[in-house]
Amino acid sequence: MIIVKLYYFIKNKIEWYLMPITRDKLINELISNFGFSSYLEIGVDNGSNFKKINCLNKESVDPAEGEYQYAQPTYKFTSDYFFKKVINKSTKYDVIFIDGLHHEDQVDRDIQNSIKHLNVNGFIILHDCNPLKKIHQQIPRISKQWNGDVWKSIVKFRNSKHDFGCITINSDQGLGVISKRLIKKSISLKDELTYENLEKNRDLWLGLISYYEFKKLVYK
């Protein structure tokens, strides 16, 4: 009996530690736990994520062009135009989800623009930060499964000067999280940003942690 109980105790602990989390569940959990009321989504595509978000005030930005765009965004512009010409400079959001064009230079701009419109202690979430195959991050896109090179933006942000913590939850293709609620841990970037070097430095470069570890950091 003791052995059986011990088995299930260990099994439950392992499952809890390795439990996956999807982007919508992570966002909804943050909104619920911190009482957030404002949400912005960059890149809506078919709206599968946006419609699942439970938030008092939620908005979306997408140029609504291309064969994969079926949802109607709140703002039918590129994120660059939205941040430069549309949004009020004083407008802030509690959670901003970046899932637009998965190109390093665009993600860099989306991060910097989002920071300017993030409430104190709010969260920026990024999708597709942990590609597991080289072809999945290749630009231009040549594979059905595609993450783009969002991972490069995460690595550069972790290597830059600011007062935000940045980690990547090892779930749902890699969920990047940027927030002042996280402890900032800088990295020393010595190697070139190639996929081969990502494979050698994945945990360090991305700040890769489990969802369980993330919960311990954020919900103290």
RALIN-V591736 format. One record per residue. N is the residue number from 1. RES is the residue in three letters. PSI is psi as a letter, one per 20 degrees, with the letter a starting at -180 (none if undefined). BURIAL is I if it has 16 or more other C-alpha atoms within 10 Angstrom, else O. D_FIRST is the distance of its C-alpha to the first C-alpha in Angstrom with 1 decimal. Layout:
BEGIN
n = {N & N}
res = {RES & RES}
psi = {PSI & PSI}
burial = {BURIAL & BURIAL}
d_first = {D_FIRST & D_FIRST}
END
This chain:
BEGIN
n = {1 & 2 & 3 & 4 & 5 & 6 & 7 & 8 & 9 & 10 & 11 & 12 & 13 & 14 & 15 & 16 & 17 & 18 & 19 & 20 & 21 & 22 & 23 & 24 & 25 & 26 & 27 & 28 & 29 & 30 & 31 & 32 & 33 & 34 & 35 & 36 & 37 & 38 & 39 & 40 & 41 & 42 & 43 & 44 & 45 & 46 & 47 & 48 & 49 & 50 & 51 & 52 & 53 & 54 & 55 & 56 & 57 & 58 & 59 & 60 & 61 & 62 & 63 & 64 & 65 & 66 & 67 & 68 & 69 & 70 & 71 & 72 & 73 & 74 & 75 & 76 & 77 & 78 & 79 & 80 & 81 & 82 & 83 & 84 & 85 & 86 & 87 & 88 & 89 & 90 & 91 & 92 & 93 & 94 & 95 & 96 & 97 & 98 & 99 & 100 & 101 & 102 & 103 & 104 & 105 & 106 & 107 & 108 & 109 & 110 & 111 & 112 & 113 & 114 & 115 & 116 & 117 & 118 & 119 & 120 & 121 & 122 & 123 & 124 & 125 & 126 & 127 & 128 & 129 & 130 & 131 & 132 & 133 & 134 & 135 & 136 & 137 & 138 & 139 & 140 & 141 & 142 & 143 & 144 & 145 & 146 & 147 & 148 & 149 & 150 & 151 & 152 & 153 & 154 & 155 & 156 & 157 & 158 & 159 & 160 & 161 & 162 & 163 & 164 & 165 & 166 & 167 & 168 & 169 & 170 & 171 & 172 & 173 & 174 & 175 & 176 & 177 & 178 & 179 & 180 & 181 & 182 & 183 & 184 & 185 & 186 & 187 & 188 & 189 & 190 & 191 & 192 & 193 & 194 & 195 & 196 & 197 & 198 & 199 & 200 & 201 & 202 & 203 & 204 & 205 & 206 & 207 & 208 & 209 & 210 & 211 & 212 & 213 & 214 & 215 & 216 & 217 & 218 & 219 & 220}
res = {MET & ILE & ILE & VAL & LYS & LEU & TYR & TYR & PHE & ILE & LYS & ASN & LYS & ILE & GLU & TRP & TYR & LEU & MET & PRO & ILE & THR & ARG & ASP & LYS & LEU & ILE & ASN & GLU & LEU & ILE & SER & ASN & PHE & GLY & PHE & SER & SER & TYR & LEU & GLU & ILE & GLY & VAL & ASP & ASN & GLY & SER & ASN & PHE & LYS & LYS & ILE & ASN & CYS & LEU & ASN & LYS & GLU & SER & VAL & ASP & PRO & ALA & GLU & GLY & GLU & TYR & GLN & TYR & ALA & GLN & PRO & THR & TYR & LYS & PHE & THR & SER & ASP & TYR & PHE & PHE & LYS & LYS & VAL & ILE & ASN & LYS & SER & THR & LYS & TYR & ASP & VAL & ILE & PHE & ILE & ASP & GLY & LEU & HIS & HIS & GLU & ASP & GLN & VAL & ASP & ARG & ASP & ILE & GLN & ASN & SER & ILE & LYS & HIS & LEU & ASN & VAL & ASN & GLY & PHE & ILE & ILE & LEU & HIS & ASP & CYS & ASN & PRO & LEU & LYS & LYS & ILE & HIS & GLN & GLN & ILE & PRO & ARG & ILE & SER & LYS & GLN & TRP & ASN & GLY & ASP & VAL & TRP & LYS & SER & ILE & VAL & LYS & PHE & ARG & ASN & SER & LYS & HIS & ASP & PHE & GLY & CYS & ILE & THR & ILE & ASN & SER & ASP & GLN & GLY & LEU & GLY & VAL & ILE & SER & LYS & ARG & LEU & ILE & LYS & LYS & SER & ILE & SER & LEU & LYS & ASP & GLU & LEU & THR & TYR & GLU & ASN & LEU & GLU & LYS & ASN & ARG & ASP & LEU & TRP & LEU & GLY & LEU & ILE & SER & TYR & TYR & GLU & PHE & LYS & LYS & LEU & VAL & TYR & LYS}
psi = {g & g & g & g & g & g & g & h & g & g & g & h & g & g & h & g & h & j & p & r & p & r & g & h & h & g & g & h & g & g & g & g & h & j & k & q & i & p & p & p & p & o & n & h & c & j & j & h & g & g & i & i & p & n & q & g & o & p & q & q & p & p & i & l & q & r & i & j & o & h & q & o & r & g & o & m & r & q & h & g & g & g & h & h & h & g & q & p & h & i & p & q & q & h & p & p & o & o & l & c & p & l & p & g & h & g & h & g & h & h & g & g & h & h & h & h & k & p & q & p & j & a & p & p & p & q & q & l & i & m & p & i & q & g & h & i & j & p & p & r & p & j & q & g & o & p & i & a & l & h & h & h & h & g & g & h & h & i & i & r & p & a & k & q & q & p & r & p & p & m & q & l & j & o & o & q & p & p & q & i & i & q & p & p & o & q & q & o & o & h & q & q & m & q & h & g & h & g & h & h & k & g & g & g & g & i & l & p & r & r & h & g & h & g & h & h & h & g & m & none}
burial = {O & O & O & O & O & O & O & O & O & O & O & O & O & O & O & O & O & I & O & O & I & I & I & I & O & I & I & I & O & I & I & O & O & O & O & I & O & I & I & I & I & I & I & I & I & I & I & O & I & I & O & O & I & I & I & O & O & I & I & I & I & I & I & I & O & O & O & O & I & O & O & I & I & O & I & O & I & I & I & O & O & I & I & O & O & O & O & O & O & O & O & I & I & I & I & I & I & I & I & I & I & I & I & I & O & O & I & I & O & I & I & O & I & I & I & O & I & I & I & O & O & I & I & I & I & I & I & I & I & I & I & O & O & I & I & I & I & I & O & O & O & O & O & O & O & I & I & I & I & I & I & I & I & I & I & I & I & I & I & O & O & O & O & I & I & I & I & I & I & I & I & O & I & I & I & I & I & I & I & O & I & I & O & I & O & I & I & O & O & O & O & O & O & O & I & O & O & I & O & O & O & I & O & I & I & I & I & I & I & I & I & I & O & I & O & O & O & O & O & O}
d_first = {0.0 & 3.8 & 5.4 & 5.1 & 6.2 & 8.5 & 9.8 & 10.8 & 12.2 & 14.3 & 15.3 & 16.6 & 18.4 & 20.1 & 21.1 & 22.4 & 24.3 & 25.8 & 26.4 & 30.0 & 32.7 & 36.0 & 39.3 & 39.7 & 36.3 & 36.9 & 40.4 & 39.3 & 36.6 & 39.2 & 41.7 & 39.3 & 37.8 & 41.2 & 43.3 & 45.5 & 48.3 & 50.2 & 49.2 & 51.3 & 50.4 & 52.5 & 52.5 & 51.6 & 52.0 & 50.8 & 49.4 & 45.8 & 44.5 & 47.2 & 46.6 & 42.9 & 43.7 & 43.6 & 46.2 & 49.2 & 51.7 & 51.1 & 53.7 & 53.9 & 56.3 & 57.2 & 60.5 & 59.4 & 60.9 & 59.6 & 58.0 & 54.6 & 55.8 & 55.3 & 54.4 & 57.1 & 56.5 & 57.8 & 60.0 & 61.4 & 62.2 & 61.0 & 58.8 & 61.7 & 64.2 & 61.9 & 61.3 & 65.0 & 66.9 & 64.7 & 62.3 & 63.6 & 63.2 & 61.6 & 58.9 & 55.3 & 52.0 & 48.5 & 46.9 & 48.8 & 47.3 & 49.2 & 49.0 & 52.6 & 54.5 & 52.1 & 54.8 & 54.5 & 57.8 & 57.1 & 53.6 & 55.2 & 57.7 & 55.1 & 53.0 & 56.1 & 57.4 & 54.1 & 53.8 & 57.1 & 55.9 & 52.4 & 51.7 & 50.6 & 46.9 & 46.8 & 45.2 & 46.6 & 44.3 & 45.3 & 44.0 & 44.0 & 43.8 & 41.7 & 43.3 & 41.3 & 44.4 & 47.9 & 49.5 & 47.5 & 49.4 & 52.7 & 55.8 & 57.4 & 54.6 & 54.5 & 51.0 & 49.3 & 46.3 & 47.9 & 46.9 & 50.3 & 50.6 & 49.2 & 47.1 & 50.4 & 51.0 & 47.6 & 48.3 & 51.8 & 50.7 & 48.2 & 51.0 & 53.6 & 54.7 & 53.4 & 51.0 & 48.3 & 44.9 & 44.0 & 40.8 & 39.5 & 36.2 & 34.8 & 34.6 & 37.1 & 39.5 & 39.5 & 40.0 & 42.4 & 42.3 & 45.2 & 45.3 & 46.4 & 43.0 & 41.7 & 42.6 & 45.4 & 44.7 & 47.7 & 47.7 & 50.6 & 51.7 & 53.4 & 52.8 & 54.5 & 52.6 & 52.0 & 49.0 & 48.6 & 48.4 & 45.9 & 43.6 & 44.0 & 43.6 & 41.5 & 38.9 & 41.7 & 44.4 & 42.4 & 40.2 & 37.3 & 34.1 & 31.1 & 31.2 & 28.4 & 30.7 & 33.6 & 31.9 & 31.3 & 35.0 & 36.5 & 34.5 & 34.5}
END
